[in-house]
Amino acid sequence: MPDPTRIALERADLRAAQQQGLLAADAVDPLWRFLAGRAAPAEGAHEAPRFSFTHTLYYLGGMLAIGAATLFMTEAWGRIGPWGLAAISLVYMALCVLAARRLDARGFEIPAGIAATLAVCLVPLATWSVQHALGLWPDGGPARYASYHTLIDWRWLWLEFATLAAAAVALWALRYPFLMMPVAMTLWYMSMDVARLIVAPGEALAWEFYRDFSVFFGLLMLGLAFWVDARSRSRDPSAPGSRRDYAFWLYLLGMLTFWCALSFRTSDSELSKLLYALLNLGFVLLGAVLSRRVFTVCGAFGVAGYLGHLSFRVFKDSLLFPVALTAIGLAVIALGLWWQRHEDDIRAALWRRLPPALRGWLPAP
């Protein structure tokens, strides 16, 4: 097994090392204070999400509640009328904010963030209800709120702007990283609705425009994610970052939007396909530098797709075709094993080769 570069350490471990003669007795406490001082800025004083049974229950319950208030809104709710829906939405939002405050005061940051996020996710429903009640909903388009998550239409832009404004206020007041989830989702929805507003589906080359617009919008989301990430990770003493991960959802949806749209581009040029493969290889390295595995995963799929294209062209109608595909699959598995063993070393080597001015914007290995 390779030597790990990160381990969980307790004071008792230093005591055990001292009892075995590896540390002097008077070195245990100073060394512990030194390690604790270095760990505090990296971890921060906030509870970080982790893959544990408790946090899994938190997020499962939160996603069920968010889904009930958004994805699974049925016709039965429409029978109480727009003013009734608006009133219920506002009451739920107030209760969620109150619950978030109470939970945060008791030290439960993760469920507090989920409750605050649920309040933001109710904003589109409240906005839609008020628009219908006041007769401000534009003519045509979807007549049911449940279509907000299934149909692309420019009329949803009012709901999306209201959601982004509410999320900005919530982030300013409450500062929970999970609040970035509705921000990223809303920006993703907005990219599709804006594209539909510019070019109608029936126009010539509409599909090509939607695809290229997604590439552009995905890049904008990735740029925003990098800016947010850099501010959160800043080690500048005059403006230290919070060390909380506000950029995860922006990176995730921004990269998926950009990479999927880019992968749907077609070309008969082998040079274009090679450039696509090299770009995906760059994503793998970028994921190592930024500590964002969404880049690495998408890049690995892109490289594997290009290798599959090569094997199909070279070994088409040949007995070696399945052999080539098997070899590629085993090579990808081997690459994954090698990457797991050397990921930290690769990140450290890449980070050392960056200009000093750029290092301050990136996570230290």
KAHUMO-V697480 format. One record per helix or strand of 2 or more residues. SS is the DSSP state (2 for helix, 1 for strand). FROM is the first residue (numbers start at 0). LEN is the number of residues. If there is no record, write none. Layout:
SS:FROM:LEN  SS:FROM:LEN
//
This chain:
2:10:9  2:24:19  2:52:17  2:74:4  2:80:25  2:108:13  2:122:11  2:144:5  2:153:21  2:176:22  2:205:28  2:236:3  2:247:16  2:269:21  2:292:23  2:320:32  2:355:4
//
